[in-house]
Amino acid sequence: MSARPFLRVGFGLAASLLALSLTACAGGQSVAQACLQTNVALAETNAALGPGLDTAVQNAISGEDVDFGEVFDPINEALSTATDAVSNKEVSDALAAFTTEVESFGTTLEEADFQQFVELNELEPGSEEYEATVDEVETASLELYDKLDQHITDLTNAGDQITTICQE
């Protein structure tokens, strides 16, 4: 089973965060200040993510024990700090929605059973056990990919909401 679809998801999350971190904020002082705090957090979030998520997914698929909670800790910390610093309700609500999506994304990865890929690779292709297992793994893989892809869509939508507010 290839890591390629999962890497696309990681790149999607990174792209969403990078696009948000580059958004310039304008508008009333309170919105502008809230957007400044949000942009700082999103830049920190993007830096914390870096290649770490892609590496973590590759490592998990190859059989290493990966703590995705640990991978997402700096991201969640940066977003939590920003959420605490933002008092403008409109920006705060949008940032909270984005933060919830990031946390949900991390939880999905934390709960994923990457060990099944390792176990499949250890089986002899063409054997009865392999044939019985491959369909289950493919189904689980597609379900996980669909969940992660939905998270990317939800993150993009939440990010677009922040961008819209900060560009007003």
Backbone hydrogen bonds, N-H to C=O, Kabsch-Sander energy under -0.5 kcal/mol:
donor,donor_aa,acceptor,acceptor_aa,energy
7,L,3,A,-2.3
8,R,4,R,-1.9
9,V,5,P,-1.2
10,G,6,F,-1.9
11,F,7,L,-2.8
12,G,8,R,-2.2
13,L,9,V,-2.3
14,A,10,G,-2.4
15,A,11,F,-2.8
16,S,12,G,-2.3
17,L,13,L,-2.4
18,L,14,A,-2.7
19,A,15,A,-2.7
20,L,16,S,-1.9
21,S,17,L,-2.3
22,L,18,L,-1.4
23,T,20,L,-1.4
26,A,166,C,-3.3
32,A,28,G,-3.5
33,Q,29,Q,-3.0
34,A,30,S,-2.1
35,C,31,V,-2.8
36,L,32,A,-2.3
37,Q,33,Q,-2.3
38,T,34,A,-2.3
39,N,35,C,-3.0
40,V,36,L,-2.3
41,A,37,Q,-2.1
42,L,38,T,-2.6
43,A,39,N,-2.3
44,E,40,V,-2.3
45,T,41,A,-2.7
46,N,42,L,-2.5
47,A,43,A,-2.3
48,A,44,E,-2.5
49,L,45,T,-2.1
50,G,46,N,-2.6
52,G,49,L,-1.4
53,L,49,L,-1.0
55,T,51,P,-2.5
56,A,52,G,-2.4
57,V,53,L,-2.5
58,Q,54,D,-2.5
59,N,55,T,-2.8
60,A,56,A,-2.5
61,I,57,V,-2.5
62,S,58,Q,-1.7
63,G,60,A,-1.2
64,E,59,N,-2.6
66,V,64,E,-0.8
68,F,66,V,-1.0
70,E,67,D,-0.5
71,V,67,D,-1.6
72,F,68,F,-2.4
73,D,69,G,-1.1
76,N,72,F,-3.2
77,E,73,D,-2.6
78,A,74,P,-2.2
79,L,75,I,-2.2
80,S,76,N,-2.5
81,T,77,E,-2.5
82,A,78,A,-2.0
83,T,79,L,-2.6
84,D,80,S,-2.3
85,A,81,T,-1.5
86,V,82,A,-1.6
87,S,85,A,-0.6
92,S,88,N,-3.3
93,D,89,K,-2.8
94,A,90,E,-1.7
95,L,91,V,-2.9
96,A,92,S,-2.6
97,A,93,D,-2.0
98,F,94,A,-2.1
99,T,95,L,-2.9
100,T,96,A,-2.4
101,E,97,A,-1.8
102,V,98,F,-2.2
103,E,99,T,-2.6
104,S,100,T,-2.3
105,F,101,E,-2.4
106,G,102,V,-2.4
107,T,103,E,-2.4
108,T,104,S,-2.3
109,L,105,F,-1.9
110,E,106,G,-2.5
111,E,107,T,-2.2
112,A,108,T,-0.8
112,A,109,L,-0.6
114,F,112,A,-1.1
116,Q,113,D,-0.8
117,F,114,F,-1.3
118,V,114,F,-1.0
119,E,115,Q,-2.7
120,L,116,Q,-2.0
121,N,117,F,-2.1
122,E,118,V,-1.2
123,L,119,E,-0.5
123,L,120,L,-1.3
127,S,124,E,-2.3
131,E,127,S,-2.7
132,A,128,E,-2.4
133,T,129,E,-1.7
134,V,130,Y,-2.9
135,D,131,E,-0.8
136,E,132,A,-0.5
137,V,133,T,-2.4
138,E,134,V,-2.6
139,T,135,D,-2.4
140,A,136,E,-2.7
141,S,137,V,-2.7
142,L,138,E,-2.5
143,E,139,T,-2.3
144,L,140,A,-2.5
145,Y,141,S,-2.8
146,D,142,L,-2.6
147,K,143,E,-2.2
148,L,144,L,-2.7
149,D,145,Y,-2.8
150,Q,146,D,-2.2
151,H,147,K,-2.1
152,I,148,L,-2.0
153,T,149,D,-2.0
154,D,150,Q,-2.8
155,L,151,H,-3.0
156,T,152,I,-2.6
157,N,153,T,-2.4
158,A,154,D,-2.5
159,G,155,L,-2.8
160,D,156,T,-2.6
161,Q,157,N,-1.7
162,I,158,A,-1.6
163,T,159,G,-2.6
164,T,160,D,-2.6
165,I,161,Q,-2.1
166,C,162,I,-2.7
167,Q,163,T,-1.2
168,E,164,T,-0.6
168,E,165,I,-0.9
